[in-house]
Amino acid sequence: MKRPLSHQPKDPLLHHTVPSRQKQAKAYLQGSVPGVMQHYAPDGTPDPDRGWVESDETVHRLAHWREDSAY
């Protein structure tokens, strides 16, 4: 008798991750690729009380980018 296919993910952390993004999610969780905040604010640092803390220079750069963006 054939066993029914199981669509259960092997990793519970990836339960809500689209299969095409699971490789990227695994790499991020292992720390081998930067997260989105690190991409836009590479000089930022995580702070347990304040969250992600960017430098003043990064904040100004992102503000100017936002003003000049098409949306």
PDB file as gemmi writes it, atoms N, CA and C in Angstrom:
CRYST1    1.000    1.000    1.000  90.00  90.00  90.00 P 1                      
ATOM      1  N   MET A   1       0.846  -1.178   0.000  1.00  0.00           N  
ATOM      2  CA  MET A   1       0.000   0.000   0.000  1.00  0.00           C  
ATOM      3  C   MET A   1       0.890   1.240   0.000  1.00  0.00           C  
ATOM      4  N   LYS A   2       0.534   2.181  -0.860  1.00  0.00           N  
ATOM      5  CA  LYS A   2       1.332   3.391  -0.967  1.00  0.00           C  
ATOM      6  C   LYS A   2       1.044   4.325   0.193  1.00  0.00           C  
ATOM      7  N   ARG A   3       2.084   4.967   0.635  1.00  0.00           N  
ATOM      8  CA  ARG A   3       1.959   5.927   1.727  1.00  0.00           C  
ATOM      9  C   ARG A   3       1.506   7.289   1.161  1.00  0.00           C  
ATOM     10  N   PRO A   4       0.543   7.962   1.792  1.00  0.00           N  
ATOM     11  CA  PRO A   4       0.099   9.259   1.279  1.00  0.00           C  
ATOM     12  C   PRO A   4       1.208  10.309   1.394  1.00  0.00           C  
ATOM     13  N   LEU A   5       1.197  11.226   0.451  1.00  0.00           N  
ATOM     14  CA  LEU A   5       2.185  12.299   0.488  1.00  0.00           C  
ATOM     15  C   LEU A   5       1.928  13.212   1.676  1.00  0.00           C  
ATOM     16  N   SER A   6       2.986  13.621   2.310  1.00  0.00           N  
ATOM     17  CA  SER A   6       2.870  14.518   3.440  1.00  0.00           C  
ATOM     18  C   SER A   6       3.401  15.888   3.036  1.00  0.00           C  
ATOM     19  N   HIS A   7       2.621  16.908   3.277  1.00  0.00           N  
ATOM     20  CA  HIS A   7       3.029  18.265   2.966  1.00  0.00           C  
ATOM     21  C   HIS A   7       3.543  18.981   4.207  1.00  0.00           C  
ATOM     22  N   GLN A   8       3.848  18.234   5.239  1.00  0.00           N  
ATOM     23  CA  GLN A   8       4.351  18.829   6.463  1.00  0.00           C  
ATOM     24  C   GLN A   8       5.808  19.234   6.270  1.00  0.00           C  
ATOM     25  N   PRO A   9       6.161  20.484   6.601  1.00  0.00           N  
ATOM     26  CA  PRO A   9       7.562  20.887   6.483  1.00  0.00           C  
ATOM     27  C   PRO A   9       8.417  20.166   7.514  1.00  0.00           C  
ATOM     28  N   LYS A  10       9.654  19.906   7.149  1.00  0.00           N  
ATOM     29  CA  LYS A  10      10.561  19.216   8.066  1.00  0.00           C  
ATOM     30  C   LYS A  10      11.040  20.143   9.175  1.00  0.00           C  
ATOM     31  N   ASP A  11      11.100  21.424   8.900  1.00  0.00           N  
ATOM     32  CA  ASP A  11      11.577  22.396   9.879  1.00  0.00           C  
ATOM     33  C   ASP A  11      10.395  23.248  10.340  1.00  0.00           C  
ATOM     34  N   PRO A  12      10.026  23.214  11.627  1.00  0.00           N  
ATOM     35  CA  PRO A  12       8.862  23.996  12.090  1.00  0.00           C  
ATOM     36  C   PRO A  12       9.039  25.502  11.936  1.00  0.00           C  
ATOM     37  N   LEU A  13      10.291  26.003  11.895  1.00  0.00           N  
ATOM     38  CA  LEU A  13      10.515  27.431  11.712  1.00  0.00           C  
ATOM     39  C   LEU A  13      10.101  27.891  10.318  1.00  0.00           C  
ATOM     40  N   LEU A  14      10.092  26.971   9.366  1.00  0.00           N  
ATOM     41  CA  LEU A  14       9.774  27.321   7.983  1.00  0.00           C  
ATOM     42  C   LEU A  14       8.332  26.991   7.617  1.00  0.00           C  
ATOM     43  N   HIS A  15       7.510  26.726   8.602  1.00  0.00           N  
ATOM     44  CA  HIS A  15       6.116  26.332   8.375  1.00  0.00           C  
ATOM     45  C   HIS A  15       5.351  27.359   7.536  1.00  0.00           C  
ATOM     46  N   HIS A  16       5.581  28.640   7.781  1.00  0.00           N  
ATOM     47  CA  HIS A  16       4.846  29.693   7.078  1.00  0.00           C  
ATOM     48  C   HIS A  16       5.662  30.321   5.949  1.00  0.00           C  
ATOM     49  N   THR A  17       6.744  29.671   5.542  1.00  0.00           N  
ATOM     50  CA  THR A  17       7.596  30.205   4.489  1.00  0.00           C  
ATOM     51  C   THR A  17       7.282  29.501   3.174  1.00  0.00           C  
ATOM     52  N   VAL A  18       7.116  30.280   2.132  1.00  0.00           N  
ATOM     53  CA  VAL A  18       6.861  29.734   0.805  1.00  0.00           C  
ATOM     54  C   VAL A  18       8.037  28.848   0.418  1.00  0.00           C  
ATOM     55  N   PRO A  19       7.784  27.678  -0.187  1.00  0.00           N  
ATOM     56  CA  PRO A  19       8.889  26.764  -0.509  1.00  0.00           C  
ATOM     57  C   PRO A  19      10.016  27.411  -1.316  1.00  0.00           C  
ATOM     58  N   SER A  20       9.696  28.337  -2.206  1.00  0.00           N  
ATOM     59  CA  SER A  20      10.742  28.962  -3.013  1.00  0.00           C  
ATOM     60  C   SER A  20      11.646  29.866  -2.185  1.00  0.00           C  
ATOM     61  N   ARG A  21      11.228  30.249  -0.984  1.00  0.00           N  
ATOM     62  CA  ARG A  21      12.025  31.130  -0.127  1.00  0.00           C  
ATOM     63  C   ARG A  21      12.663  30.395   1.051  1.00  0.00           C  
ATOM     64  N   GLN A  22      12.454  29.091   1.156  1.00  0.00           N  
ATOM     65  CA  GLN A  22      12.958  28.368   2.318  1.00  0.00           C  
ATOM     66  C   GLN A  22      14.483  28.317   2.358  1.00  0.00           C  
ATOM     67  N   LYS A  23      15.138  28.231   1.196  1.00  0.00           N  
ATOM     68  CA  LYS A  23      16.595  28.213   1.180  1.00  0.00           C  
ATOM     69  C   LYS A  23      17.138  29.544   1.693  1.00  0.00           C  
ATOM     70  N   GLN A  24      16.526  30.652   1.277  1.00  0.00           N  
ATOM     71  CA  GLN A  24      16.948  31.959   1.760  1.00  0.00           C  
ATOM     72  C   GLN A  24      16.684  32.096   3.254  1.00  0.00           C  
ATOM     73  N   ALA A  25      15.551  31.602   3.707  1.00  0.00           N  
ATOM     74  CA  ALA A  25      15.215  31.685   5.133  1.00  0.00           C  
ATOM     75  C   ALA A  25      16.210  30.881   5.969  1.00  0.00           C  
ATOM     76  N   LYS A  26      16.564  29.698   5.503  1.00  0.00           N  
ATOM     77  CA  LYS A  26      17.541  28.885   6.241  1.00  0.00           C  
ATOM     78  C   LYS A  26      18.890  29.595   6.328  1.00  0.00           C  
ATOM     79  N   ALA A  27      19.310  30.193   5.213  1.00  0.00           N  
ATOM     80  CA  ALA A  27      20.592  30.904   5.210  1.00  0.00           C  
ATOM     81  C   ALA A  27      20.556  32.087   6.169  1.00  0.00           C  
ATOM     82  N   TYR A  28      19.438  32.807   6.210  1.00  0.00           N  
ATOM     83  CA  TYR A  28      19.306  33.941   7.134  1.00  0.00           C  
ATOM     84  C   TYR A  28      19.341  33.463   8.584  1.00  0.00           C  
ATOM     85  N   LEU A  29      18.606  32.395   8.888  1.00  0.00           N  
ATOM     86  CA  LEU A  29      18.561  31.883  10.254  1.00  0.00           C  
ATOM     87  C   LEU A  29      19.927  31.373  10.706  1.00  0.00           C  
ATOM     88  N   GLN A  30      20.741  30.902   9.776  1.00  0.00           N  
ATOM     89  CA  GLN A  30      22.087  30.438  10.112  1.00  0.00           C  
ATOM     90  C   GLN A  30      23.078  31.589  10.213  1.00  0.00           C  
ATOM     91  N   GLY A  31      22.642  32.790   9.805  1.00  0.00           N  
ATOM     92  CA  GLY A  31      23.506  33.963   9.899  1.00  0.00           C  
ATOM     93  C   GLY A  31      24.464  34.126   8.737  1.00  0.00           C  
ATOM     94  N   SER A  32      24.238  33.410   7.635  1.00  0.00           N  
ATOM     95  CA  SER A  32      25.169  33.510   6.512  1.00  0.00           C  
ATOM     96  C   SER A  32      24.804  34.592   5.506  1.00  0.00           C  
ATOM     97  N   VAL A  33      23.630  35.197   5.629  1.00  0.00           N  
ATOM     98  CA  VAL A  33      23.244  36.327   4.775  1.00  0.00           C  
ATOM     99  C   VAL A  33      22.633  37.413   5.657  1.00  0.00           C  
ATOM    100  N   PRO A  34      22.797  38.681   5.269  1.00  0.00           N  
ATOM    101  CA  PRO A  34      22.233  39.760   6.086  1.00  0.00           C  
ATOM    102  C   PRO A  34      20.723  39.859   5.921  1.00  0.00           C  
ATOM    103  N   GLY A  35      20.073  40.397   6.928  1.00  0.00           N  
ATOM    104  CA  GLY A  35      18.644  40.643   6.855  1.00  0.00           C  
ATOM    105  C   GLY A  35      18.361  41.935   6.105  1.00  0.00           C  
ATOM    106  N   VAL A  36      17.109  42.255   5.926  1.00  0.00           N  
ATOM    107  CA  VAL A  36      16.715  43.456   5.200  1.00  0.00           C  
ATOM    108  C   VAL A  36      17.239  44.707   5.886  1.00  0.00           C  
ATOM    109  N   MET A  37      17.110  44.788   7.197  1.00  0.00           N  
ATOM    110  CA  MET A  37      17.581  45.976   7.911  1.00  0.00           C  
ATOM    111  C   MET A  37      19.090  46.141   7.759  1.00  0.00           C  
ATOM    112  N   GLN A  38      19.837  45.055   7.748  1.00  0.00           N  
ATOM    113  CA  GLN A  38      21.276  45.146   7.570  1.00  0.00           C  
ATOM    114  C   GLN A  38      21.624  45.570   6.149  1.00  0.00           C  
ATOM    115  N   HIS A  39      20.756  45.258   5.197  1.00  0.00           N  
ATOM    116  CA  HIS A  39      20.994  45.654   3.811  1.00  0.00           C  
ATOM    117  C   HIS A  39      20.849  47.169   3.657  1.00  0.00           C  
ATOM    118  N   TYR A  40      19.801  47.735   4.221  1.00  0.00           N  
ATOM    119  CA  TYR A  40      19.543  49.165   4.081  1.00  0.00           C  
ATOM    120  C   TYR A  40      20.324  50.022   5.088  1.00  0.00           C  
ATOM    121  N   ALA A  41      20.670  49.453   6.210  1.00  0.00           N  
ATOM    122  CA  ALA A  41      21.417  50.192   7.227  1.00  0.00           C  
ATOM    123  C   ALA A  41      22.561  49.316   7.735  1.00  0.00           C  
ATOM    124  N   PRO A  42      23.615  49.169   6.921  1.00  0.00           N  
ATOM    125  CA  PRO A  42      24.698  48.250   7.300  1.00  0.00           C  
ATOM    126  C   PRO A  42      25.452  48.657   8.557  1.00  0.00           C  
ATOM    127  N   ASP A  43      25.386  49.946   8.915  1.00  0.00           N  
ATOM    128  CA  ASP A  43      26.080  50.372  10.130  1.00  0.00           C  
ATOM    129  C   ASP A  43      25.168  50.360  11.353  1.00  0.00           C  
ATOM    130  N   GLY A  44      23.940  49.879  11.187  1.00  0.00           N  
ATOM    131  CA  GLY A  44      23.003  49.800  12.307  1.00  0.00           C  
ATOM    132  C   GLY A  44      23.361  48.661  13.244  1.00  0.00           C  
ATOM    133  N   THR A  45      22.835  48.770  14.451  1.00  0.00           N  
ATOM    134  CA  THR A  45      23.101  47.731  15.444  1.00  0.00           C  
ATOM    135  C   THR A  45      21.796  47.350  16.142  1.00  0.00           C  
ATOM    136  N   PRO A  46      21.620  46.073  16.470  1.00  0.00           N  
ATOM    137  CA  PRO A  46      20.420  45.676  17.211  1.00  0.00           C  
ATOM    138  C   PRO A  46      20.538  46.091  18.672  1.00  0.00           C  
ATOM    139  N   ASP A  47      19.447  46.579  19.219  1.00  0.00           N  
ATOM    140  CA  ASP A  47      19.407  46.983  20.618  1.00  0.00           C  
ATOM    141  C   ASP A  47      18.187  46.322  21.247  1.00  0.00           C  
ATOM    142  N   PRO A  48      18.327  45.642  22.383  1.00  0.00           N  
ATOM    143  CA  PRO A  48      17.186  44.936  22.967  1.00  0.00           C  
ATOM    144  C   PRO A  48      16.026  45.854  23.368  1.00  0.00           C  
ATOM    145  N   ASP A  49      16.323  47.110  23.693  1.00  0.00           N  
ATOM    146  CA  ASP A  49      15.267  48.021  24.127  1.00  0.00           C  
ATOM    147  C   ASP A  49      14.699  48.863  22.988  1.00  0.00           C  
ATOM    148  N   ARG A  50      15.558  49.297  22.073  1.00  0.00           N  
ATOM    149  CA  ARG A  50      15.129  50.226  21.025  1.00  0.00           C  
ATOM    150  C   ARG A  50      14.954  49.578  19.665  1.00  0.00           C  
ATOM    151  N   GLY A  51      15.260  48.295  19.533  1.00  0.00           N  
ATOM    152  CA  GLY A  51      15.146  47.627  18.240  1.00  0.00           C  
ATOM    153  C   GLY A  51      16.384  47.884  17.402  1.00  0.00           C  
ATOM    154  N   TRP A  52      16.190  48.106  16.110  1.00  0.00           N  
ATOM    155  CA  TRP A  52      17.315  48.342  15.206  1.00  0.00           C  
ATOM    156  C   TRP A  52      17.676  49.815  15.261  1.00  0.00           C  
ATOM    157  N   VAL A  53      18.915  50.134  15.571  1.00  0.00           N  
ATOM    158  CA  VAL A  53      19.358  51.518  15.746  1.00  0.00           C  
ATOM    159  C   VAL A  53      20.318  51.875  14.609  1.00  0.00           C  
ATOM    160  N   GLU A  54      19.912  52.855  13.799  1.00  0.00           N  
ATOM    161  CA  GLU A  54      20.750  53.315  12.691  1.00  0.00           C  
ATOM    162  C   GLU A  54      21.510  54.565  13.103  1.00  0.00           C  
ATOM    163  N   SER A  55      22.591  54.844  12.378  1.00  0.00           N  
ATOM    164  CA  SER A  55      23.342  56.074  12.622  1.00  0.00           C  
ATOM    165  C   SER A  55      22.577  57.244  12.005  1.00  0.00           C  
ATOM    166  N   ASP A  56      22.913  58.460  12.425  1.00  0.00           N  
ATOM    167  CA  ASP A  56      22.258  59.647  11.861  1.00  0.00           C  
ATOM    168  C   ASP A  56      22.503  59.752  10.362  1.00  0.00           C  
ATOM    169  N   GLU A  57      23.694  59.395   9.928  1.00  0.00           N  
ATOM    170  CA  GLU A  57      24.017  59.445   8.498  1.00  0.00           C  
ATOM    171  C   GLU A  57      23.099  58.517   7.691  1.00  0.00           C  
ATOM    172  N   THR A  58      22.871  57.324   8.187  1.00  0.00           N  
ATOM    173  CA  THR A  58      21.993  56.377   7.503  1.00  0.00           C  
ATOM    174  C   THR A  58      20.565  56.892   7.468  1.00  0.00           C  
ATOM    175  N   VAL A  59      20.102  57.464   8.561  1.00  0.00           N  
ATOM    176  CA  VAL A  59      18.732  58.002   8.600  1.00  0.00           C  
ATOM    177  C   VAL A  59      18.572  59.103   7.561  1.00  0.00           C  
ATOM    178  N   HIS A  60      19.540  60.001   7.456  1.00  0.00           N  
ATOM    179  CA  HIS A  60      19.470  61.085   6.461  1.00  0.00           C  
ATOM    180  C   HIS A  60      19.529  60.536   5.038  1.00  0.00           C  
ATOM    181  N   ARG A  61      20.396  59.540   4.818  1.00  0.00           N  
ATOM    182  CA  ARG A  61      20.507  58.938   3.485  1.00  0.00           C  
ATOM    183  C   ARG A  61      19.194  58.282   3.078  1.00  0.00           C  
ATOM    184  N   LEU A  62      18.574  57.536   3.985  1.00  0.00           N  
ATOM    185  CA  LEU A  62      17.295  56.886   3.683  1.00  0.00           C  
ATOM    186  C   LEU A  62      16.173  57.902   3.506  1.00  0.00           C  
ATOM    187  N   ALA A  63      16.210  58.992   4.260  1.00  0.00           N  
ATOM    188  CA  ALA A  63      15.188  60.036   4.112  1.00  0.00           C  
ATOM    189  C   ALA A  63      15.281  60.685   2.734  1.00  0.00           C  
ATOM    190  N   HIS A  64      16.496  60.979   2.276  1.00  0.00           N  
ATOM    191  CA  HIS A  64      16.670  61.562   0.941  1.00  0.00           C  
ATOM    192  C   HIS A  64      16.272  60.572  -0.143  1.00  0.00           C  
ATOM    193  N   TRP A  65      16.610  59.300   0.058  1.00  0.00           N  
ATOM    194  CA  TRP A  65      16.212  58.279  -0.914  1.00  0.00           C  
ATOM    195  C   TRP A  65      14.694  58.206  -1.007  1.00  0.00           C  
ATOM    196  N   ARG A  66      14.037  58.265   0.131  1.00  0.00           N  
ATOM    197  CA  ARG A  66      12.570  58.203   0.167  1.00  0.00           C  
ATOM    198  C   ARG A  66      11.950  59.412  -0.546  1.00  0.00           C  
ATOM    199  N   GLU A  67      12.525  60.597  -0.340  1.00  0.00           N  
ATOM    200  CA  GLU A  67      11.997  61.806  -0.998  1.00  0.00           C  
ATOM    201  C   GLU A  67      12.166  61.733  -2.520  1.00  0.00           C  
ATOM    202  N   ASP A  68      13.240  61.138  -2.985  1.00  0.00           N  
ATOM    203  CA  ASP A  68      13.514  61.070  -4.413  1.00  0.00           C  
ATOM    204  C   ASP A  68      12.894  59.858  -5.094  1.00  0.00           C  
ATOM    205  N   SER A  69      12.361  58.921  -4.321  1.00  0.00           N  
ATOM    206  CA  SER A  69      11.822  57.698  -4.937  1.00  0.00           C  
ATOM    207  C   SER A  69      10.532  57.982  -5.710  1.00  0.00           C  
ATOM    208  N   ALA A  70      10.210  57.073  -6.595  1.00  0.00           N  
ATOM    209  CA  ALA A  70       9.062  57.272  -7.504  1.00  0.00           C  
ATOM    210  C   ALA A  70       7.707  57.082  -6.828  1.00  0.00           C  
ATOM    211  N   TYR A  71       7.648  56.506  -5.682  1.00  0.00           N  
ATOM    212  CA  TYR A  71       6.336  56.257  -5.067  1.00  0.00           C  
ATOM    213  C   TYR A  71       5.987  57.227  -4.000  1.00  0.00           C  
TER     214      TYR A  71                                                      
END                                                                             
